[in-house]
Amino acid sequence: MTLDSKTIAELKNALLLEKTRVEEELNRIGKPTTDSGDFSTNFNEIGTNEDENASEVEEYTDNLALENTLEKQLKEIIEALGRIESGTYGKCENCDADIPVERLRAYPAAKICTNC
């Protein structure tokens, strides 16, 4: 089953919306670096006493973990958009089978089928 142009447009729109959301979230906790899709987590200085320093480190650690997760999502989205442009979107990277449209609607960045 090949995806029709209407379905591809729908999924591309979903990917673009998700890309915007992820980038906005990344910009909230960090700033972009020179590498595309890579961000550097902000370190907010709250104060100089021990409790404030502990809060700064805790916030930074939480944001760093979130940044890594969001960067991975952004990379997957960018790769999916690239597959749309190259005409390989909707094909499993492992076995070349069609990825079910239901899976793509649930997770538009999917690159492998449910069997793989």
Residue, then its C-alpha position, 0 to 999 in steps of 0.5 A: m500500500t502506497l500512501d496517497s498524496k492527501t495522507i502524506a500531506e496530512l502526516k507532513n503537516a502533523l510532523l511540522l506542527e510537532k517540530t514547531r512544538v519541540e523547537e519551542e520547548l527546546n528554546r524554553i530550556g536552552k539555546p540552539t548551537t551551530d549544529s542543526g537540531d542541537f541545543s545547549t541547556n541554560f544554566n539559571e543562576i538563582g543565588t549564591n547560598e547553598d540551597e540556591n546552588a542545589s536548586e540551580v543544579e537540580e533544575y539544570t539536570d532536569n532540563l538537560a535530560l529533557e533537552n536530550t529527549l526533545e533533541k532525539q524527537l526533533k532529529e526523528i521528525i527532521e529525518a521523517l520530513g527528509r524521507i517524505e522529500s526523498g519518497t521513502y516515507g512510509k517504508c520500514e528501514n529494516c524490511d522495506a515493508d509498508i508501515p501501516v498508516e494507523r502507525l504513522r498517524a499515531y507516530p508520524a516519525a516512525k521509521i520501522c514497521t510494527n513487525c520489526 
